[in-house]
Amino acid sequence: MRVLIVSDGYPQNPTSINGIFPLDQAKALQHLNVDVILASVDLRSVRRRRKLGLYWDEKDGIKIINYSFPLGRFPLKVLSYVGKKVLLRIYKEVINKYGEPDLAHAHFLVIGNIATILKEKFNLPLIITEHSSAINKNKLPEKIIKLGNETYFKIDFLISVSSRLASRIKYFWDIDSIVIPNIVDTNIFKYHKRKICDKDTFTFLSVGRIDFNKGFDILIPAFKKADFGTKVSLKIVGKGEYEEELLEIIKREELTEQIELIGSLNRKEIADLMKECDAFVLASRSETFGVVYIEALAAGLPVIATKCGGPEDFIDYFNGILVPIDDVDSLSKALLQMYDNVDNFDKKKISNDCKNRFAPLAVASQLYDVYTNVLHSNRNK
């Protein structure tokens, strides 16, 4: 089986997360003897410095064909039009080099819409995995509704990465999708035996882009309100446009001795840092899934998460605590509860449960079943 995975990019440096979820799936599928080619339609602005134009690459054993055509914040109609032209050029190169794929699997709504050109011109079976945060809302802009109408009704199968996202799609478009989660790299994020926690050197870890959505402006006041004193610290990994504002909040709350902004780290560095920490916390306002949460769980860390759309599928009483979004009081109480009860969590069980649900082979097997069923259905039409 040859599968063309269509993405909005691929990670071109160790700390990049652009296109990382499709690449994770591609690597997992390859272990099931699926011949995977990753087609990267990179329409980000010219400010994102990278090699432009059409070229082949390889990453972690995956064949990649990338076309960087810098557009940036153009209207969806323009992105779709240019993206389809780009993908047709990519597709011609793929056929010339490897022959026709059996099906295409696109990620995210905009790229899914672009990939419909393959269905229309070549009758290539098309599957979309939806991750789009734009859909994880109670009210959508008309342009998103229209794009969904122009996309979802043309494809063969729709996957959502969380139950909340599936329910949003059902509500806005009356289309059913099945839930297949994202993958955690269990070669990097894995359990190691921990000592009984030293309450005088307790460390919380938080990882995410430093922007409004990740809720660091809620986490820091909640940490302050917990009033741990100097015995508890918080390490924050990430970069983003809110860094200066975050530093100001830390100074204002007089927490410069307890809270450390570390900057960007790659996955291996984050996994190593998790070994030194006692619990994970992220106060996101919206997540369609939340891979960083399952990375922490795979490492055996109990997690404090918000009821923001994704974590409700996998955080419960035995592996963490769920709190409402934008709620300083509830988050502060959760931090105290985690500090007081962290040794009551079975860290090995947390890690094993996460591996059973989100390890590469577990997720790839579900995708393989979808591929097989779609191909069978198309042959019988």
Secondary structure in CASP SS format (residue, H / E / C, confidence):
PFRMAT SS
TARGET T0000
AUTHOR 0000-0000-0000
METHOD secondary structure of the structure
MODEL  1
M C 1.00
R E 1.00
V E 1.00
L E 1.00
I E 1.00
V E 1.00
S E 1.00
D C 1.00
G C 1.00
Y C 1.00
P C 1.00
Q C 1.00
N C 1.00
P C 1.00
T C 1.00
S C 1.00
I C 1.00
N C 1.00
G C 1.00
I H 1.00
F H 1.00
P H 1.00
L H 1.00
D H 1.00
Q H 1.00
A H 1.00
K H 1.00
A H 1.00
L H 1.00
Q H 1.00
H C 1.00
L C 1.00
N C 1.00
V C 1.00
D E 1.00
V E 1.00
I E 1.00
L E 1.00
A E 1.00
S E 1.00
V E 1.00
D E 1.00
L C 1.00
R C 1.00
S C 1.00
V C 1.00
R C 1.00
R C 1.00
R C 1.00
R C 1.00
K C 1.00
L C 1.00
G E 1.00
L E 1.00
Y E 1.00
W E 1.00
D E 1.00
E E 1.00
K E 1.00
D C 1.00
G C 1.00
I E 1.00
K E 1.00
I E 1.00
I E 1.00
N E 1.00
Y E 1.00
S E 1.00
F C 1.00
P C 1.00
L C 1.00
G C 1.00
R C 1.00
F C 1.00
P C 1.00
L H 1.00
K H 1.00
V H 1.00
L H 1.00
S H 1.00
Y H 1.00
V H 1.00
G H 1.00
K H 1.00
K H 1.00
V H 1.00
L H 1.00
L H 1.00
R H 1.00
I H 1.00
Y H 1.00
K H 1.00
E H 1.00
V H 1.00
I H 1.00
N H 1.00
K H 1.00
Y H 1.00
G C 1.00
E C 1.00
P C 1.00
D C 1.00
L E 1.00
A E 1.00
H E 1.00
A E 1.00
H E 1.00
F C 1.00
L H 1.00
V H 1.00
I H 1.00
G H 1.00
N H 1.00
I H 1.00
A H 1.00
T H 1.00
I H 1.00
L H 1.00
K H 1.00
E H 1.00
K H 1.00
F H 1.00
N C 1.00
L C 1.00
P C 1.00
L E 1.00
I E 1.00
I E 1.00
T E 1.00
E E 1.00
H C 1.00
S C 1.00
S H 1.00
A H 1.00
I H 1.00
N C 1.00
K C 1.00
N C 1.00
K C 1.00
L C 1.00
P C 1.00
E H 1.00
K H 1.00
I H 1.00
I H 1.00
K H 1.00
L H 1.00
G H 1.00
N H 1.00
E C 1.00
T C 1.00
Y H 1.00
F H 1.00
K H 1.00
I C 1.00
D C 1.00
F E 1.00
L E 1.00
I E 1.00
S E 1.00
V C 1.00
S C 1.00
S H 1.00
R H 1.00
L H 1.00
A H 1.00
S H 1.00
R H 1.00
I H 1.00
K H 1.00
Y H 1.00
F H 1.00
W H 1.00
D C 1.00
I C 1.00
D C 1.00
S C 1.00
I E 1.00
V E 1.00
I C 1.00
P C 1.00
N C 1.00
I C 1.00
V C 1.00
D C 1.00
T C 1.00
N C 1.00
I C 1.00
F C 1.00
K C 1.00
Y C 1.00
H C 1.00
K C 1.00
R C 1.00
K C 1.00
I C 1.00
C C 1.00
D C 1.00
K C 1.00
D C 1.00
T C 1.00
F E 1.00
T E 1.00
F E 1.00
L E 1.00
S E 1.00
V E 1.00
G C 1.00
R C 1.00
I C 1.00
D C 1.00
F H 1.00
N H 1.00
K H 1.00
G C 1.00
F H 1.00
D H 1.00
I H 1.00
L H 1.00
I H 1.00
P H 1.00
A H 1.00
F H 1.00
K H 1.00
K H 1.00
A H 1.00
D C 1.00
F C 1.00
G H 1.00
T H 1.00
K H 1.00
V E 1.00
S E 1.00
L E 1.00
K E 1.00
I E 1.00
V E 1.00
G C 1.00
K C 1.00
G C 1.00
E C 1.00
Y C 1.00
E H 1.00
E H 1.00
E H 1.00
L H 1.00
L H 1.00
E H 1.00
I H 1.00
I H 1.00
K H 1.00
R H 1.00
E C 1.00
E C 1.00
L C 1.00
T C 1.00
E C 1.00
Q C 1.00
I E 1.00
E E 1.00
L E 1.00
I E 1.00
G E 1.00
S C 1.00
L C 1.00
N C 1.00
R H 1.00
K H 1.00
E H 1.00
I H 1.00
A H 1.00
D H 1.00
L H 1.00
M H 1.00
K H 1.00
E H 1.00
C C 1.00
D C 1.00
A E 1.00
F E 1.00
V E 1.00
L E 1.00
A C 1.00
S C 1.00
R C 1.00
S C 1.00
E C 1.00
T C 1.00
F C 1.00
G C 1.00
V H 1.00
V H 1.00
Y H 1.00
I H 1.00
E H 1.00
A H 1.00
L H 1.00
A H 1.00
A C 1.00
G C 1.00
L C 1.00
P C 1.00
V E 1.00
I E 1.00
A E 1.00
T E 1.00
K C 1.00
C C 1.00
G C 1.00
G C 1.00
P H 1.00
E H 1.00
D H 1.00
F C 1.00
I C 1.00
D C 1.00
Y C 1.00
F C 1.00
N C 1.00
G E 1.00
I E 1.00
L E 1.00
V E 1.00
P C 1.00
I C 1.00
D C 1.00
D C 1.00
V H 1.00
D H 1.00
S H 1.00
L H 1.00
S H 1.00
K H 1.00
A H 1.00
L H 1.00
L H 1.00
Q H 1.00
M H 1.00
Y H 1.00
D H 1.00
N H 1.00
V H 1.00
D H 1.00
N H 1.00
F C 1.00
D C 1.00
K H 1.00
K H 1.00
K H 1.00
I H 1.00
S H 1.00
N H 1.00
D H 1.00
C H 1.00
K H 1.00
N H 1.00
R H 1.00
F H 1.00
A C 1.00
P H 1.00
L H 1.00
A H 1.00
V H 1.00
A H 1.00
S H 1.00
Q H 1.00
L H 1.00
Y H 1.00
D H 1.00
V H 1.00
Y H 1.00
T H 1.00
N H 1.00
V H 1.00
L H 1.00
H H 1.00
S H 1.00
N H 1.00
R H 1.00
N C 1.00
K C 1.00
END
